[in-house]
Amino acid sequence: MADVTAEVGGNVWKVLVKPGQSVAEGDTLVILECMKMEVPVVAPVAGTVTEIHVAEGGAVEEGGPIAAIAES
């Protein structure tokens, strides 16, 4: 299981995946808005998204949980 965390704090602008969805390493999971910049959060491993811990319009702190991926 790979936990995905935010590298920077910011607002959740877009959630691009949902639980049960397969992702490849490097796929964008979420886009954060930080200081007027779009910051993509990418999958560190290939696998299946098991959980999404954020919602569009919400906020996340640096190091906060974004998602969990079961490695394939």
mmCIF file as Biopython writes it, N, C-alpha, C and O atoms, coordinates in Angstrom:
data_model
#
loop_
_atom_site.group_PDB
_atom_site.id
_atom_site.type_symbol
_atom_site.label_atom_id
_atom_site.label_alt_id
_atom_site.label_comp_id
_atom_site.label_asym_id
_atom_site.label_entity_id
_atom_site.label_seq_id
_atom_site.pdbx_PDB_ins_code
_atom_site.Cartn_x
_atom_site.Cartn_y
_atom_site.Cartn_z
_atom_site.occupancy
_atom_site.B_iso_or_equiv
_atom_site.auth_seq_id
_atom_site.auth_asym_id
_atom_site.pdbx_PDB_model_num
ATOM 1   N N  . MET A ? 1  ? 0.852   -1.180 0.000   1.0 0.0 1  A 1 
ATOM 2   C CA . MET A ? 1  ? 0.000   0.000  0.000   1.0 0.0 1  A 1 
ATOM 3   C C  . MET A ? 1  ? 0.893   1.237  0.000   1.0 0.0 1  A 1 
ATOM 4   O O  . MET A ? 1  ? 1.799   1.366  0.824   1.0 0.0 1  A 1 
ATOM 5   N N  . ALA A ? 2  ? 0.625   2.138  -0.931  1.0 0.0 2  A 1 
ATOM 6   C CA . ALA A ? 2  ? 1.390   3.385  -1.007  1.0 0.0 2  A 1 
ATOM 7   C C  . ALA A ? 2  ? 0.479   4.540  -0.597  1.0 0.0 2  A 1 
ATOM 8   O O  . ALA A ? 2  ? -0.598  4.727  -1.163  1.0 0.0 2  A 1 
ATOM 9   N N  . ASP A ? 3  ? 0.921   5.301  0.383   1.0 0.0 3  A 1 
ATOM 10  C CA . ASP A ? 3  ? 0.191   6.491  0.797   1.0 0.0 3  A 1 
ATOM 11  C C  . ASP A ? 3  ? 0.724   7.680  0.016   1.0 0.0 3  A 1 
ATOM 12  O O  . ASP A ? 3  ? 1.936   7.864  -0.093  1.0 0.0 3  A 1 
ATOM 13  N N  . VAL A ? 4  ? -0.180  8.485  -0.525  1.0 0.0 4  A 1 
ATOM 14  C CA . VAL A ? 4  ? 0.189   9.665  -1.296  1.0 0.0 4  A 1 
ATOM 15  C C  . VAL A ? 4  ? -0.089  10.875 -0.421  1.0 0.0 4  A 1 
ATOM 16  O O  . VAL A ? 4  ? -1.193  11.034 0.100   1.0 0.0 4  A 1 
ATOM 17  N N  . THR A ? 5  ? 0.926   11.736 -0.261  1.0 0.0 5  A 1 
ATOM 18  C CA . THR A ? 5  ? 0.776   12.925 0.572   1.0 0.0 5  A 1 
ATOM 19  C C  . THR A ? 5  ? 1.059   14.186 -0.243  1.0 0.0 5  A 1 
ATOM 20  O O  . THR A ? 5  ? 1.655   14.128 -1.318  1.0 0.0 5  A 1 
ATOM 21  N N  . ALA A ? 6  ? 0.623   15.313 0.287   1.0 0.0 6  A 1 
ATOM 22  C CA . ALA A ? 6  ? 0.813   16.596 -0.382  1.0 0.0 6  A 1 
ATOM 23  C C  . ALA A ? 6  ? 2.233   17.106 -0.151  1.0 0.0 6  A 1 
ATOM 24  O O  . ALA A ? 6  ? 2.708   17.145 0.984   1.0 0.0 6  A 1 
ATOM 25  N N  . GLU A ? 7  ? 2.906   17.495 -1.231  1.0 0.0 7  A 1 
ATOM 26  C CA . GLU A ? 7  ? 4.246   18.072 -1.106  1.0 0.0 7  A 1 
ATOM 27  C C  . GLU A ? 7  ? 4.175   19.514 -0.635  1.0 0.0 7  A 1 
ATOM 28  O O  . GLU A ? 7  ? 5.117   20.027 -0.032  1.0 0.0 7  A 1 
ATOM 29  N N  . VAL A ? 8  ? 3.046   20.169 -0.915  1.0 0.0 8  A 1 
ATOM 30  C CA . VAL A ? 8  ? 2.816   21.552 -0.494  1.0 0.0 8  A 1 
ATOM 31  C C  . VAL A ? 8  ? 1.394   21.658 0.044   1.0 0.0 8  A 1 
ATOM 32  O O  . VAL A ? 8  ? 0.532   20.849 -0.299  1.0 0.0 8  A 1 
ATOM 33  N N  . GLY A ? 9  ? 1.158   22.637 0.873   1.0 0.0 9  A 1 
ATOM 34  C CA . GLY A ? 9  ? -0.188  22.895 1.345   1.0 0.0 9  A 1 
ATOM 35  C C  . GLY A ? 9  ? -0.946  23.719 0.317   1.0 0.0 9  A 1 
ATOM 36  O O  . GLY A ? 9  ? -0.345  24.500 -0.420  1.0 0.0 9  A 1 
ATOM 37  N N  . GLY A ? 10 ? -2.243  23.552 0.264   1.0 0.0 10 A 1 
ATOM 38  C CA . GLY A ? 10 ? -3.035  24.345 -0.669  1.0 0.0 10 A 1 
ATOM 39  C C  . GLY A ? 10 ? -4.472  23.892 -0.707  1.0 0.0 10 A 1 
ATOM 40  O O  . GLY A ? 10 ? -4.904  23.064 0.095   1.0 0.0 10 A 1 
ATOM 41  N N  . ASN A ? 11 ? -5.204  24.445 -1.649  1.0 0.0 11 A 1 
ATOM 42  C CA . ASN A ? 11 ? -6.603  24.075 -1.855  1.0 0.0 11 A 1 
ATOM 43  C C  . ASN A ? 11 ? -6.689  22.989 -2.918  1.0 0.0 11 A 1 
ATOM 44  O O  . ASN A ? 11 ? -5.920  22.978 -3.879  1.0 0.0 11 A 1 
ATOM 45  N N  . VAL A ? 12 ? -7.633  22.080 -2.729  1.0 0.0 12 A 1 
ATOM 46  C CA . VAL A ? 12 ? -7.843  21.006 -3.700  1.0 0.0 12 A 1 
ATOM 47  C C  . VAL A ? 12 ? -8.680  21.575 -4.836  1.0 0.0 12 A 1 
ATOM 48  O O  . VAL A ? 12 ? -9.859  21.884 -4.658  1.0 0.0 12 A 1 
ATOM 49  N N  . TRP A ? 13 ? -8.062  21.712 -6.004  1.0 0.0 13 A 1 
ATOM 50  C CA . TRP A ? 13 ? -8.741  22.287 -7.157  1.0 0.0 13 A 1 
ATOM 51  C C  . TRP A ? 13 ? -9.500  21.224 -7.933  1.0 0.0 13 A 1 
ATOM 52  O O  . TRP A ? 13 ? -10.666 21.427 -8.272  1.0 0.0 13 A 1 
ATOM 53  N N  . LYS A ? 14 ? -8.855  20.080 -8.223  1.0 0.0 14 A 1 
ATOM 54  C CA . LYS A ? 14 ? -9.488  19.004 -8.983  1.0 0.0 14 A 1 
ATOM 55  C C  . LYS A ? 14 ? -9.053  17.653 -8.429  1.0 0.0 14 A 1 
ATOM 56  O O  . LYS A ? 14 ? -7.881  17.444 -8.117  1.0 0.0 14 A 1 
ATOM 57  N N  . VAL A ? 15 ? -10.011 16.742 -8.310  1.0 0.0 15 A 1 
ATOM 58  C CA . VAL A ? 15 ? -9.732  15.337 -7.999  1.0 0.0 15 A 1 
ATOM 59  C C  . VAL A ? 15 ? -9.998  14.572 -9.289  1.0 0.0 15 A 1 
ATOM 60  O O  . VAL A ? 15 ? -11.128 14.549 -9.777  1.0 0.0 15 A 1 
ATOM 61  N N  . LEU A ? 16 ? -8.962  13.946 -9.843  1.0 0.0 16 A 1 
ATOM 62  C CA . LEU A ? 16 ? -9.052  13.326 -11.166 1.0 0.0 16 A 1 
ATOM 63  C C  . LEU A ? 16 ? -9.283  11.818 -11.146 1.0 0.0 16 A 1 
ATOM 64  O O  . LEU A ? 16 ? -9.512  11.212 -12.192 1.0 0.0 16 A 1 
ATOM 65  N N  . VAL A ? 17 ? -9.225  11.213 -9.965  1.0 0.0 17 A 1 
ATOM 66  C CA . VAL A ? 17 ? -9.410  9.757  -9.862  1.0 0.0 17 A 1 
ATOM 67  C C  . VAL A ? 17 ? -10.432 9.448  -8.780  1.0 0.0 17 A 1 
ATOM 68  O O  . VAL A ? 17 ? -10.795 10.312 -7.982  1.0 0.0 17 A 1 
ATOM 69  N N  . LYS A ? 18 ? -10.890 8.201  -8.767  1.0 0.0 18 A 1 
ATOM 70  C CA . LYS A ? 18 ? -11.823 7.769  -7.730  1.0 0.0 18 A 1 
ATOM 71  C C  . LYS A ? 18 ? -11.421 6.375  -7.259  1.0 0.0 18 A 1 
ATOM 72  O O  . LYS A ? 18 ? -10.696 5.672  -7.963  1.0 0.0 18 A 1 
ATOM 73  N N  . PRO A ? 19 ? -11.882 5.965  -6.078  1.0 0.0 19 A 1 
ATOM 74  C CA . PRO A ? 19 ? -11.549 4.628  -5.582  1.0 0.0 19 A 1 
ATOM 75  C C  . PRO A ? 19 ? -11.948 3.545  -6.580  1.0 0.0 19 A 1 
ATOM 76  O O  . PRO A ? 19 ? -13.015 3.600  -7.192  1.0 0.0 19 A 1 
ATOM 77  N N  . GLY A ? 20 ? -11.071 2.571  -6.727  1.0 0.0 20 A 1 
ATOM 78  C CA . GLY A ? 20 ? -11.296 1.472  -7.661  1.0 0.0 20 A 1 
ATOM 79  C C  . GLY A ? 20 ? -10.662 1.694  -9.022  1.0 0.0 20 A 1 
ATOM 80  O O  . GLY A ? 20 ? -10.588 0.775  -9.838  1.0 0.0 20 A 1 
ATOM 81  N N  . GLN A ? 21 ? -10.203 2.918  -9.265  1.0 0.0 21 A 1 
ATOM 82  C CA . GLN A ? 21 ? -9.600  3.245  -10.561 1.0 0.0 21 A 1 
ATOM 83  C C  . GLN A ? 21 ? -8.140  2.796  -10.600 1.0 0.0 21 A 1 
ATOM 84  O O  . GLN A ? 21 ? -7.406  2.964  -9.626  1.0 0.0 21 A 1 
ATOM 85  N N  . SER A ? 22 ? -7.725  2.224  -11.731 1.0 0.0 22 A 1 
ATOM 86  C CA . SER A ? 22 ? -6.334  1.833  -11.931 1.0 0.0 22 A 1 
ATOM 87  C C  . SER A ? 22 ? -5.528  3.045  -12.390 1.0 0.0 22 A 1 
ATOM 88  O O  . SER A ? 22 ? -5.998  3.848  -13.196 1.0 0.0 22 A 1 
ATOM 89  N N  . VAL A ? 23 ? -4.314  3.166  -11.867 1.0 0.0 23 A 1 
ATOM 90  C CA . VAL A ? 23 ? -3.430  4.268  -12.253 1.0 0.0 23 A 1 
ATOM 91  C C  . VAL A ? 23 ? -2.039  3.720  -12.554 1.0 0.0 23 A 1 
ATOM 92  O O  . VAL A ? 23 ? -1.634  2.682  -12.030 1.0 0.0 23 A 1 
ATOM 93  N N  . ALA A ? 24 ? -1.322  4.439  -13.406 1.0 0.0 24 A 1 
ATOM 94  C CA . ALA A ? 24 ? 0.070   4.116  -13.704 1.0 0.0 24 A 1 
ATOM 95  C C  . ALA A ? 24 ? 0.957   5.051  -12.893 1.0 0.0 24 A 1 
ATOM 96  O O  . ALA A ? 24 ? 0.528   6.132  -12.490 1.0 0.0 24 A 1 
ATOM 97  N N  . GLU A ? 25 ? 2.182   4.635  -12.657 1.0 0.0 25 A 1 
ATOM 98  C CA . GLU A ? 25 ? 3.136   5.499  -11.976 1.0 0.0 25 A 1 
ATOM 99  C C  . GLU A ? 25 ? 3.261   6.809  -12.763 1.0 0.0 25 A 1 
ATOM 100 O O  . GLU A ? 25 ? 3.475   6.792  -13.976 1.0 0.0 25 A 1 
ATOM 101 N N  . GLY A ? 26 ? 3.129   7.923  -12.076 1.0 0.0 26 A 1 
ATOM 102 C CA . GLY A ? 26 ? 3.238   9.225  -12.723 1.0 0.0 26 A 1 
ATOM 103 C C  . GLY A ? 26 ? 1.920   9.846  -13.151 1.0 0.0 26 A 1 
ATOM 104 O O  . GLY A ? 26 ? 1.887   11.012 -13.544 1.0 0.0 26 A 1 
ATOM 105 N N  . ASP A ? 27 ? 0.819   9.077  -13.081 1.0 0.0 27 A 1 
ATOM 106 C CA . ASP A ? 27 ? -0.498  9.639  -13.410 1.0 0.0 27 A 1 
ATOM 107 C C  . ASP A ? 27 ? -0.872  10.709 -12.385 1.0 0.0 27 A 1 
ATOM 108 O O  . ASP A ? 27 ? -0.583  10.563 -11.197 1.0 0.0 27 A 1 
ATOM 109 N N  . THR A ? 28 ? -1.511  11.776 -12.844 1.0 0.0 28 A 1 
ATOM 110 C CA . THR A ? 28 ? -1.957  12.835 -11.938 1.0 0.0 28 A 1 
ATOM 111 C C  . THR A ? 28 ? -3.228  12.381 -11.227 1.0 0.0 28 A 1 
ATOM 112 O O  . THR A ? 28 ? -4.196  11.962 -11.863 1.0 0.0 28 A 1 
ATOM 113 N N  . LEU A ? 29 ? -3.208  12.473 -9.897  1.0 0.0 29 A 1 
ATOM 114 C CA . LEU A ? 29 ? -4.349  12.069 -9.080  1.0 0.0 29 A 1 
ATOM 115 C C  . LEU A ? 29 ? -5.213  13.266 -8.705  1.0 0.0 29 A 1 
ATOM 116 O O  . LEU A ? 29 ? -6.441  13.224 -8.788  1.0 0.0 29 A 1 
ATOM 117 N N  . VAL A ? 30 ? -4.538  14.332 -8.291  1.0 0.0 30 A 1 
ATOM 118 C CA . VAL A ? 30 ? -5.196  15.523 -7.760  1.0 0.0 30 A 1 
ATOM 119 C C  . VAL A ? 30 ? -4.396  16.732 -8.215  1.0 0.0 30 A 1 
ATOM 120 O O  . VAL A ? 30 ? -3.180  16.649 -8.392  1.0 0.0 30 A 1 
ATOM 121 N N  . ILE A ? 31 ? -5.080  17.857 -8.405  1.0 0.0 31 A 1 
ATOM 122 C CA . ILE A ? 31 ? -4.385  19.115 -8.682  1.0 0.0 31 A 1 
ATOM 123 C C  . ILE A ? 31 ? -4.671  20.067 -7.528  1.0 0.0 31 A 1 
ATOM 124 O O  . ILE A ? 31 ? -5.826  20.362 -7.220  1.0 0.0 31 A 1 
ATOM 125 N N  . LEU A ? 32 ? -3.605  20.541 -6.899  1.0 0.0 32 A 1 
ATOM 126 C CA . LEU A ? 32 ? -3.716  21.508 -5.811  1.0 0.0 32 A 1 
ATOM 127 C C  . LEU A ? 32 ? -3.489  22.905 -6.361  1.0 0.0 32 A 1 
ATOM 128 O O  . LEU A ? 32 ? -2.787  23.082 -7.356  1.0 0.0 32 A 1 
ATOM 129 N N  . GLU A ? 33 ? -4.083  23.894 -5.713  1.0 0.0 33 A 1 
ATOM 130 C CA . GLU A ? 33 ? -3.835  25.297 -6.041  1.0 0.0 33 A 1 
ATOM 131 C C  . GLU A ? 33 ? -3.088  25.887 -4.853  1.0 0.0 33 A 1 
ATOM 132 O O  . GLU A ? 33 ? -3.582  25.908 -3.726  1.0 0.0 33 A 1 
ATOM 133 N N  . CYS A ? 34 ? -1.886  26.363 -5.141  1.0 0.0 34 A 1 
ATOM 134 C CA . CYS A ? 34 ? -1.039  26.917 -4.090  1.0 0.0 34 A 1 
ATOM 135 C C  . CYS A ? 34 ? -0.404  28.201 -4.613  1.0 0.0 34 A 1 
ATOM 136 O O  . CYS A ? 34 ? 0.349   28.162 -5.586  1.0 0.0 34 A 1 
ATOM 137 N N  . MET A ? 35 ? -0.692  29.324 -3.990  1.0 0.0 35 A 1 
ATOM 138 C CA . MET A ? 35 ? -0.141  30.619 -4.392  1.0 0.0 35 A 1 
ATOM 139 C C  . MET A ? 35 ? -0.384  30.881 -5.881  1.0 0.0 35 A 1 
ATOM 140 O O  . MET A ? 35 ? 0.524   31.290 -6.604  1.0 0.0 35 A 1 
ATOM 141 N N  . LYS A ? 36 ? -1.627  30.638 -6.331  1.0 0.0 36 A 1 
ATOM 142 C CA . LYS A ? 36 ? -2.061  30.875 -7.715  1.0 0.0 36 A 1 
ATOM 143 C C  . LYS A ? 36 ? -1.392  29.952 -8.735  1.0 0.0 36 A 1 
ATOM 144 O O  . LYS A ? 36 ? -1.460  30.205 -9.937  1.0 0.0 36 A 1 
ATOM 145 N N  . MET A ? 37 ? -0.750  28.891 -8.262  1.0 0.0 37 A 1 
ATOM 146 C CA . MET A ? 37 ? -0.113  27.921 -9.161  1.0 0.0 37 A 1 
ATOM 147 C C  . MET A ? 37 ? -0.840  26.587 -9.037  1.0 0.0 37 A 1 
ATOM 148 O O  . MET A ? 37 ? -1.315  26.228 -7.960  1.0 0.0 37 A 1 
ATOM 149 N N  . GLU A ? 38 ? -0.925  25.853 -10.152 1.0 0.0 38 A 1 
ATOM 150 C CA . GLU A ? 38 ? -1.480  24.508 -10.139 1.0 0.0 38 A 1 
ATOM 151 C C  . GLU A ? 38 ? -0.348  23.518 -9.866  1.0 0.0 38 A 1 
ATOM 152 O O  . GLU A ? 38 ? 0.664   23.502 -10.567 1.0 0.0 38 A 1 
ATOM 153 N N  . VAL A ? 39 ? -0.536  22.699 -8.840  1.0 0.0 39 A 1 
ATOM 154 C CA . VAL A ? 39 ? 0.493   21.736 -8.447  1.0 0.0 39 A 1 
ATOM 155 C C  . VAL A ? 39 ? -0.092  20.329 -8.569  1.0 0.0 39 A 1 
ATOM 156 O O  . VAL A ? 39 ? -0.960  19.958 -7.779  1.0 0.0 39 A 1 
ATOM 157 N N  . PRO A ? 40 ? 0.371   19.535 -9.552  1.0 0.0 40 A 1 
ATOM 158 C CA . PRO A ? 40 ? -0.155  18.172 -9.687  1.0 0.0 40 A 1 
ATOM 159 C C  . PRO A ? 40 ? 0.414   17.251 -8.600  1.0 0.0 40 A 1 
ATOM 160 O O  . PRO A ? 40 ? 1.583   17.350 -8.227  1.0 0.0 40 A 1 
ATOM 161 N N  . VAL A ? 41 ? -0.441  16.361 -8.109  1.0 0.0 41 A 1 
ATOM 162 C CA . VAL A ? 41 ? -0.017  15.302 -7.186  1.0 0.0 41 A 1 
ATOM 163 C C  . VAL A ? 41 ? -0.108  14.018 -7.985  1.0 0.0 41 A 1 
ATOM 164 O O  . VAL A ? 41 ? -1.189  13.644 -8.440  1.0 0.0 41 A 1 
ATOM 165 N N  . VAL A ? 42 ? 1.032   13.331 -8.162  1.0 0.0 42 A 1 
ATOM 166 C CA . VAL A ? 42 ? 1.083   12.165 -9.042  1.0 0.0 42 A 1 
ATOM 167 C C  . VAL A ? 42 ? 1.223   10.868 -8.262  1.0 0.0 42 A 1 
ATOM 168 O O  . VAL A ? 42 ? 1.675   10.854 -7.117  1.0 0.0 42 A 1 
ATOM 169 N N  . ALA A ? 43 ? 0.827   9.785  -8.906  1.0 0.0 43 A 1 
ATOM 170 C CA . ALA A ? 43 ? 0.930   8.451  -8.313  1.0 0.0 43 A 1 
ATOM 171 C C  . ALA A ? 43 ? 2.399   8.036  -8.253  1.0 0.0 43 A 1 
ATOM 172 O O  . ALA A ? 43 ? 3.088   8.057  -9.273  1.0 0.0 43 A 1 
ATOM 173 N N  . PRO A ? 44 ? 2.886   7.659  -7.067  1.0 0.0 44 A 1 
ATOM 174 C CA . PRO A ? 44 ? 4.275   7.219  -6.959  1.0 0.0 44 A 1 
ATOM 175 C C  . PRO A ? 44 ? 4.497   5.791  -7.457  1.0 0.0 44 A 1 
ATOM 176 O O  . PRO A ? 44 ? 5.628   5.385  -7.723  1.0 0.0 44 A 1 
ATOM 177 N N  . VAL A ? 45 ? 3.403   5.036  -7.579  1.0 0.0 45 A 1 
ATOM 178 C CA . VAL A ? 45 ? 3.462   3.634  -8.022  1.0 0.0 45 A 1 
ATOM 179 C C  . VAL A ? 45 ? 2.252   3.336  -8.904  1.0 0.0 45 A 1 
ATOM 180 O O  . VAL A ? 45 ? 1.268   4.076  -8.891  1.0 0.0 45 A 1 
ATOM 181 N N  . ALA A ? 46 ? 2.331   2.256  -9.663  1.0 0.0 46 A 1 
ATOM 182 C CA . ALA A ? 46 ? 1.174   1.772  -10.418 1.0 0.0 46 A 1 
ATOM 183 C C  . ALA A ? 46 ? 0.318   0.928  -9.494  1.0 0.0 46 A 1 
ATOM 184 O O  . ALA A ? 46 ? 0.834   0.243  -8.611  1.0 0.0 46 A 1 
ATOM 185 N N  . GLY A ? 47 ? -0.988  0.977  -9.696  1.0 0.0 47 A 1 
ATOM 186 C CA . GLY A ? 47 ? -1.878  0.173  -8.863  1.0 0.0 47 A 1 
ATOM 187 C C  . GLY A ? 47 ? -3.308  0.631  -8.956  1.0 0.0 47 A 1 
ATOM 188 O O  . GLY A ? 47 ? -3.723  1.229  -9.949  1.0 0.0 47 A 1 
ATOM 189 N N  . THR A ? 48 ? -4.069  0.341  -7.899  1.0 0.0 48 A 1 
ATOM 190 C CA . THR A ? 48 ? -5.479  0.694  -7.830  1.0 0.0 48 A 1 
ATOM 191 C C  . THR A ? 48 ? -5.704  1.658  -6.674  1.0 0.0 48 A 1 
ATOM 192 O O  . THR A ? 48 ? -5.268  1.407  -5.550  1.0 0.0 48 A 1 
ATOM 193 N N  . VAL A ? 49 ? -6.389  2.762  -6.957  1.0 0.0 49 A 1 
ATOM 194 C CA . VAL A ? 49 ? -6.706  3.733  -5.910  1.0 0.0 49 A 1 
ATOM 195 C C  . VAL A ? 49 ? -7.695  3.076  -4.947  1.0 0.0 49 A 1 
ATOM 196 O O  . VAL A ? 49 ? -8.758  2.614  -5.360  1.0 0.0 49 A 1 
ATOM 197 N N  . THR A ? 50 ? -7.340  3.039  -3.667  1.0 0.0 50 A 1 
ATOM 198 C CA . THR A ? 50 ? -8.233  2.436  -2.676  1.0 0.0 50 A 1 
ATOM 199 C C  . THR A ? 50 ? -8.983  3.487  -1.870  1.0 0.0 50 A 1 
ATOM 200 O O  . THR A ? 50 ? -10.106 3.246  -1.428  1.0 0.0 50 A 1 
ATOM 201 N N  . GLU A ? 51 ? -8.366  4.659  -1.676  1.0 0.0 51 A 1 
ATOM 202 C CA . GLU A ? 51 ? -9.003  5.716  -0.901  1.0 0.0 51 A 1 
ATOM 203 C C  . GLU A ? 51 ? -8.593  7.077  -1.436  1.0 0.0 51 A 1 
ATOM 204 O O  . GLU A ? 51 ? -7.469  7.260  -1.904  1.0 0.0 51 A 1 
ATOM 205 N N  . ILE A ? 52 ? -9.513  8.031  -1.361  1.0 0.0 52 A 1 
ATOM 206 C CA . ILE A ? 52 ? -9.224  9.440  -1.629  1.0 0.0 52 A 1 
ATOM 207 C C  . ILE A ? 52 ? -9.541  10.177 -0.333  1.0 0.0 52 A 1 
ATOM 208 O O  . ILE A ? 52 ? -10.655 10.074 0.182   1.0 0.0 52 A 1 
ATOM 209 N N  . HIS A ? 53 ? -8.583  10.911 0.193   1.0 0.0 53 A 1 
ATOM 210 C CA . HIS A ? 53 ? -8.744  11.576 1.490   1.0 0.0 53 A 1 
ATOM 211 C C  . HIS A ? 53 ? -9.099  13.052 1.380   1.0 0.0 53 A 1 
ATOM 212 O O  . HIS A ? 53 ? -9.232  13.728 2.401   1.0 0.0 53 A 1 
ATOM 213 N N  . VAL A ? 54 ? -9.257  13.569 0.157   1.0 0.0 54 A 1 
ATOM 214 C CA . VAL A ? 54 ? -9.550  14.993 -0.034  1.0 0.0 54 A 1 
ATOM 215 C C  . VAL A ? 54 ? -10.760 15.147 -0.950  1.0 0.0 54 A 1 
ATOM 216 O O  . VAL A ? 54 ? -11.152 14.209 -1.644  1.0 0.0 54 A 1 
ATOM 217 N N  . ALA A ? 55 ? -11.345 16.341 -0.940  1.0 0.0 55 A 1 
ATOM 218 C CA . ALA A ? 55 ? -12.474 16.646 -1.818  1.0 0.0 55 A 1 
ATOM 219 C C  . ALA A ? 55 ? -12.214 17.988 -2.484  1.0 0.0 55 A 1 
ATOM 220 O O  . ALA A ? 55 ? -11.551 18.859 -1.921  1.0 0.0 55 A 1 
ATOM 221 N N  . GLU A ? 56 ? -12.750 18.143 -3.695  1.0 0.0 56 A 1 
ATOM 222 C CA . GLU A ? 56 ? -12.589 19.406 -4.401  1.0 0.0 56 A 1 
ATOM 223 C C  . GLU A ? 56 ? -13.140 20.546 -3.539  1.0 0.0 56 A 1 
ATOM 224 O O  . GLU A ? 56 ? -14.213 20.437 -2.946  1.0 0.0 56 A 1 
ATOM 225 N N  . GLY A ? 57 ? -12.380 21.634 -3.487  1.0 0.0 57 A 1 
ATOM 226 C CA . GLY A ? 57 ? -12.769 22.790 -2.690  1.0 0.0 57 A 1 
ATOM 227 C C  . GLY A ? 57 ? -12.242 22.741 -1.270  1.0 0.0 57 A 1 
ATOM 228 O O  . GLY A ? 57 ? -12.300 23.741 -0.554  1.0 0.0 57 A 1 
ATOM 229 N N  . GLY A ? 58 ? -11.726 21.591 -0.851  1.0 0.0 58 A 1 
ATOM 230 C CA . GLY A ? 58 ? -11.168 21.450 0.485   1.0 0.0 58 A 1 
ATOM 231 C C  . GLY A ? 58 ? -9.722  21.930 0.519   1.0 0.0 58 A 1 
ATOM 232 O O  . GLY A ? 58 ? -9.174  22.370 -0.492  1.0 0.0 58 A 1 
ATOM 233 N N  . ALA A ? 59 ? -9.129  21.841 1.674   1.0 0.0 59 A 1 
ATOM 234 C CA . ALA A ? 59 ? -7.738  22.253 1.847   1.0 0.0 59 A 1 
ATOM 235 C C  . ALA A ? 59 ? -6.934  21.080 2.386   1.0 0.0 59 A 1 
ATOM 236 O O  . ALA A ? 59 ? -7.467  20.176 3.030   1.0 0.0 59 A 1 
ATOM 237 N N  . VAL A ? 60 ? -5.642  21.120 2.104   1.0 0.0 60 A 1 
ATOM 238 C CA . VAL A ? 60 ? -4.731  20.097 2.616   1.0 0.0 60 A 1 
ATOM 239 C C  . VAL A ? 60 ? -3.438  20.788 3.035   1.0 0.0 60 A 1 
ATOM 240 O O  . VAL A ? 60 ? -2.975  21.720 2.379   1.0 0.0 60 A 1 
ATOM 241 N N  . GLU A ? 61 ? -2.869  20.319 4.129   1.0 0.0 61 A 1 
ATOM 242 C CA . GLU A ? 61 ? -1.605  20.865 4.612   1.0 0.0 61 A 1 
ATOM 243 C C  . GLU A ? 61 ? -0.442  20.096 3.997   1.0 0.0 61 A 1 
ATOM 244 O O  . GLU A ? 61 ? -0.611  18.972 3.524   1.0 0.0 61 A 1 
ATOM 245 N N  . GLU A ? 62 ? 0.723   20.703 4.007   1.0 0.0 62 A 1 
ATOM 246 C CA . GLU A ? 62 ? 1.931   20.014 3.534   1.0 0.0 62 A 1 
ATOM 247 C C  . GLU A ? 62 ? 2.093   18.721 4.320   1.0 0.0 62 A 1 
ATOM 248 O O  . GLU A ? 62 ? 2.047   18.721 5.550   1.0 0.0 62 A 1 
ATOM 249 N N  . GLY A ? 63 ? 2.284   17.624 3.604   1.0 0.0 63 A 1 
ATOM 250 C CA . GLY A ? 63 ? 2.428   16.322 4.243   1.0 0.0 63 A 1 
ATOM 251 C C  . GLY A ? 63 ? 1.107   15.638 4.554   1.0 0.0 63 A 1 
ATOM 252 O O  . GLY A ? 63 ? 1.091   14.501 5.026   1.0 0.0 63 A 1 
ATOM 253 N N  . GLY A ? 64 ? -0.007  16.325 4.291   1.0 0.0 64 A 1 
ATOM 254 C CA . GLY A ? 64 ? -1.329  15.755 4.563   1.0 0.0 64 A 1 
ATOM 255 C C  . GLY A ? 64 ? -1.665  14.646 3.586   1.0 0.0 64 A 1 
ATOM 256 O O  . GLY A ? 64 ? -1.145  14.611 2.471   1.0 0.0 64 A 1 
ATOM 257 N N  . PRO A ? 65 ? -2.542  13.733 4.011   1.0 0.0 65 A 1 
ATOM 258 C CA . PRO A ? 65 ? -2.906  12.598 3.150   1.0 0.0 65 A 1 
ATOM 259 C C  . PRO A ? 65 ? -3.766  13.027 1.963   1.0 0.0 65 A 1 
ATOM 260 O O  . PRO A ? 65 ? -4.676  13.845 2.097   1.0 0.0 65 A 1 
ATOM 261 N N  . ILE A ? 66 ? -3.457  12.459 0.810   1.0 0.0 66 A 1 
ATOM 262 C CA . ILE A ? 66 ? -4.208  12.713 -0.419  1.0 0.0 66 A 1 
ATOM 263 C C  . ILE A ? 66 ? -4.970  11.445 -0.823  1.0 0.0 66 A 1 
ATOM 264 O O  . ILE A ? 66 ? -6.182  11.486 -1.034  1.0 0.0 66 A 1 
ATOM 265 N N  . ALA A ? 67 ? -4.259  10.329 -0.929  1.0 0.0 67 A 1 
ATOM 266 C CA . ALA A ? 67 ? -4.871  9.086  -1.404  1.0 0.0 67 A 1 
ATOM 267 C C  . ALA A ? 67 ? -4.045  7.900  -0.948  1.0 0.0 67 A 1 
ATOM 268 O O  . ALA A ? 67 ? -2.939  8.050  -0.428  1.0 0.0 67 A 1 
ATOM 269 N N  . ALA A ? 68 ? -4.609  6.709  -1.156  1.0 0.0 68 A 1 
ATOM 270 C CA . ALA A ? 68 ? -3.900  5.452  -0.920  1.0 0.0 68 A 1 
ATOM 271 C C  . ALA A ? 68 ? -4.024  4.609  -2.182  1.0 0.0 68 A 1 
ATOM 272 O O  . ALA A ? 68 ? -5.076  4.570  -2.819  1.0 0.0 68 A 1 
ATOM 273 N N  . ILE A ? 69 ? -2.932  3.933  -2.533  1.0 0.0 69 A 1 
ATOM 274 C CA . ILE A ? 69 ? -2.892  3.102  -3.746  1.0 0.0 69 A 1 
ATOM 275 C C  . ILE A ? 69 ? -2.398  1.711  -3.364  1.0 0.0 69 A 1 
ATOM 276 O O  . ILE A ? 69 ? -1.363  1.565  -2.713  1.0 0.0 69 A 1 
ATOM 277 N N  . ALA A ? 70 ? -3.147  0.698  -3.776  1.0 0.0 70 A 1 
ATOM 278 C CA . ALA A ? 70 ? -2.711  -0.687 -3.620  1.0 0.0 70 A 1 
ATOM 279 C C  . ALA A ? 70 ? -1.857  -1.005 -4.833  1.0 0.0 70 A 1 
ATOM 280 O O  . ALA A ? 70 ? -2.336  -0.963 -5.967  1.0 0.0 70 A 1 
ATOM 281 N N  . GLU A ? 71 ? -0.587  -1.323 -4.594  1.0 0.0 71 A 1 
ATOM 282 C CA . GLU A ? 71 ? 0.342   -1.581 -5.700  1.0 0.0 71 A 1 
ATOM 283 C C  . GLU A ? 71 ? -0.055  -2.848 -6.451  1.0 0.0 71 A 1 
ATOM 284 O O  . GLU A ? 71 ? -0.538  -3.821 -5.871  1.0 0.0 71 A 1 
ATOM 285 N N  . SER A ? 72 ? 0.170   -2.797 -7.781  1.0 0.0 72 A 1 
ATOM 286 C CA . SER A ? 72 ? -0.155  -3.970 -8.597  1.0 0.0 72 A 1 
ATOM 287 C C  . SER A ? 72 ? 1.098   -4.735 -8.949  1.0 0.0 72 A 1 
ATOM 288 O O  . SER A ? 72 ? 1.025   -5.756 -9.633  1.0 0.0 72 A 1 
#
